[in-house]
Amino acid sequence: MVLIAAALTPAQQEVLDQLGALGQTRPCFDAGLRGELRAALEEGVEPLVPLLDELGIDAEHPLTISKHTLSQVHGCEVRFLAEDGVFPGWSVPLARGTVAHKAIELSIHMRGEPQPSELVDDALARLTEGDHFLSEWLQQLAEAERAELRAEACDRVTKFLECWPPLKAAWRPVTESSLRADLLDGRIALKGKVDLTLGRAEGTTAGRTVAGKVLIDLKTGGFSPHHLDDLRFYALLETIRLGVPPRRLSTYYLDRGAFLPEDVSEGLLATTVGRTIDGIAKAVALRSARVEPVHKPGPVCRWCPVLERCEVGTAHLAGADDW
């Protein structure tokens, strides 16, 4: 990787060190891997067809499985059912990531060196005036909430620009990249959207530009185990789409300026196939009321919509040291 001319901060240099792979052997994968992964997924969900019929799930009304769905169904099944198919409505905490990601996208492609506040203002204007799913909520947003949203998005964008070097066009940076894989003739749709991708594959090798293909999730706050699973799910979708896995996955914590990297292997993808099939099966069984939901209390109980009537969650939080 060729360094940019401007001096880099230690945090920016660490980004290059983490994403680059100078001197490293790039993994090469079998050309049939794409078909093998899809076949394993199809075989795993085939027994669910009768339940899909019962639930009225078909190609016109598919079962959508996202990283959020999998995280929830592998967590507390009671909470999964309580929130399944229910959108809580937009709020500043929900919208700030979308605004920040749009601003970061603009920073990559705009000429010059616009300030974070300018990028956020441009992002807000485009999201408000366009046909984005946030537009109507932004148009009705009170001035105080808009100021709060702007401030929190500016914080994220500033941290990104401080910790990341300018991204060269040759690195093929893409933000909010959508991924999808359809199973059972479209009856099940696996969907994802990656915060940031860099690089590309070459043939069946995980690429030579920058660091091969790298998938990156940008996070604030602390570590959660599902952060690893989220990116592994994206890696599975990317491999089914392209036929070559990304070389590396990395969660980047903006508050700490720190990476949680993981290289992709066929074993990791096989494990992710199993977790995905298991999650789909659980979601279908729970929706069809074929099984009783299992309580799995944890820190997220405090945000659960059924906490007031959940004795397990209430008891857990009452005894938790951090509550």
N, C-alpha and C positions, 0 to 999 in steps of 0.2 A: 504494500500500500504506500502511495506517495503522500507525504505530509504536505499540508497546505503551507503557504509562505508565512502567514501570521503566526506569532508565538502562541503556543497552546498552554492552557492551564494544566496542572496535573490531572484534574478530572477529565478534561478533554482528551489528554493523551491516553488515559485509561480506557476511554471509549474506543480509540483506535486499536489499542492493544487487545481489547476483548473481542472486537469484531473482526480484526485482521487475522490472517493465518499464514504469515510469511514463514517459509521453511517447513510448514506442516504438510503432511500427506493428506490430500483431499480424498474423502471416502468415495468409492465408486459402487454403484448399486446395480443389481440385476434389472434388465429391461422389463422383466415380467412382474416386478414388485407391485406395480400399480394394479394389475389385474388380480394378483393374489390377495391384496388387501380388500379390494372391492368384493371379491368372491367370498372371503371370510366374513365380511359384514353381511352380505346377502344371505349366506348360509345361517348366520347367527340369528337373524331376525325373521327368517322364513316361518318358524313355528308360531309367530305372532299374528299371522294372517287372519285366523278366525276371530281373534279379539279385535283386530282392526276393522273387520267387517261389522262386528257387533257395535263398535263405537262410531261407525259411519265415516271412517277415515279412508279416503281414496285419493287419486291423483289431483282432483279438484279441491279437496279439503285435506291436505297432507298433515301428518304429524311432524311438526318442526322441532328439531333437537338442536339446541345451542350449547355453548359452554356453560351458560347460566342454568339451563335445564339440567345438565348433567351434574353440576355442582350441587344444586338443590336436591335432586333425587338421591344422590349419594350421601346427602346429609340427613337432616331431619325430614322424614317422610310426611309427618303431620304438617309441618310448615310448607312442604312442597304442594300438598293438596290445597292448603289454605290460600296459596298465592298463585296456583296454576291457572293461567289464562286471565289473571287479574292484573291490569296495569294500574299502579297506584297514582298515576298522574305525575306530570312534570314538576320538578322542584329545582332549586339552585344546585343542591348536591348532585342531582341526576344529570343536569344539563351542562355543568361546568366542564366535564371531560370532553363532550362533543364540541363545545366552543373552543376549548384549548387545542384539540386536535385539528380543527379547521384552521386556527391561527398558525399552528406549526406547519401545516400544509402550505399556507401562504408564504411563510418564512423561507421554505425550501425553494419556491419557484419565483419569488419576487426579486427584482434587482435591488441593489443597494443594501443597506442595513437598517430596515425599519425597526422602530422601537416596539417592545412587547405590547404596549398599550395601543399602538397604532394597528398592530396585527390583530389584536382582540377586537378592536372597534370595527375593522374591516370584516372580520369573521362574523361578528354579530349582525352587521348590516346585510351580509349575504344570506345568512341563515334566516333572518327576519323577513327579507323581501322575496326569497325564493319559495320553492314548493317543498322544502324540507319538512320532515315530520315535526320539527320544533317550531316552525314558523308561526302557527296560530298562537301557541303559548307565549312566544316572545313578543308578538304584536300586542298582547293584552297584559304584559308584565308591568307591574308598578315600578316607578322610578327607583325606589329604594332597593327593590329586589334586583333590578337591572344593574344597579351600582354594585351590589353584593356579588352578582354573577360575574361582572366585569373584573372585580378585584380578585376573585378566586381564580378565574381563568388567566389573568395576568400573572399571578403567582406561578402557575404551572408553566406558562410559556417562558417566563423569565428564567426559571430553573433549568428548563430544557436548553435554552440558548446559552446559558452560562456553562453548562456541563457538557454539551455536545459541540464538536467542531462543525463548521459549515459543511453541509452535505453536498458533495460534488454530483453533478448530473451523471457522470460516468458510473457512479455507485447505484444508479437506478432507484432512488428513494421513492417510495409510494406510501401514502398514508391512507388509513381507513380502507384497506384492500379487502374486498368481499370474497369469500370462499363458499363453495356449495358442492355437496354430493347428494345425489338422489338414489334411494334404494327402493326395491320392490316396485319398479316402474313408476316412481314418483310419489308413492304413498308415504314415504318417510323422507324428509328433507333435512340433511345435516348442514347447518349454516354457521358461518363465523365471519368476523371482521377484524383484521389485524391492525393494530395501531400504526405500525411502521414496518415496512420491509425494505431490505437493502440487498443489492447484488442479484445474481442469477446463476442458474445451473448451466452446465455445458455438456450436452450429450447425456450420459448416465453418471457423470461426475458432479459433485456438489459445487461446481463453479470455480472460476479463477479470478473474477473481478471482486474487489473488496474482500469478502470472506465467503464467497459463494452466496447462496441465498440464506439470509438471516431474518428470522421473524422476531419482532420486538413488541412487548407490551409495556406501556408506560403506566406506572402506578404512583399514587401518593399513599402515605401511611406505611404500615408495617407488613411483614411477610404473612401470607396465608398459604397453607399447603395446596389449595386449589389453584394458585397462580401457576404452579408447574403443570397441573393437569390441563389448564386452559390452553397453554401453548402447545402441549402435546396433541391436543385435539385439533388445533390449527395445523400442526405438522402433518397429521393424518389426512386432513382435507387437501392440503397442498400437494401431498404425494399422489393422492388419487387424481387430482386435477392435472398435474404436470408429469407424473411418472418418476420424478426424482425428488427425494426428500430435501428439505432445507438442511444446510450444514449445521446450523446452530440455532437454538432458541435462547432468548434472553429476556427476563423481566428486569426492567430498569426502574429503580425507586428514586423518584425525583427529590424527595425530601432528604434522602441520605446520599444521593449521588453515587449509588452502588448498583452493581449488576448481580443477577442470579442467573448464570449461564448454564446451558446444558446442550451437549452435542447430540445429534440425532443418530440413532442406530435402528436396524431392523427389529431388534428386540424391543426397543422402546415403542415402536409403531405397533408391534404385535400386542404388547400390553395395553396400549391405547384402544386397539380394536376390541379387546375383551371388555375393557371398562365401558366403552361406548355401547356395545351390545347389552351388557348388564344394565346400564342406565336406561336404555330404550325399553327393555323388558320390564323393569321396575315401574317406569312411567305408565306403560300400557296397563299393567296389572293394577296399579293404584287407581287409574282413571276408570277402570272397569269394575272397581270394588271387589276384585277377586282375592285381595289380601288386605289384612288390617295394617294401617300405617304404623311404622315403628318410630317411637320418640328417640331422638338423638340430641340431647341437650348440649349446649355450648354457649360461647359468648354471643352468638347471633340471636339467642333467645330474646335478648332485650329489644330487638326490632321486629319480633314475630307478631303478626296481626292477631293471633289467637292466644297471646301470652296470658291475658286476664283470666281465661278459662282453662289454662293448661297447668295442671298441678305439677307435672314433671319439670317443665321449664321454670315455673315460679320457685320450686324447691331448689333447683340448680342455681339460679341467680341469688337466692337468699344465702347460699353457702359459698358463693364465689368470692375470692379475695379481691377481685378487681371491680366488683359491683358497688 
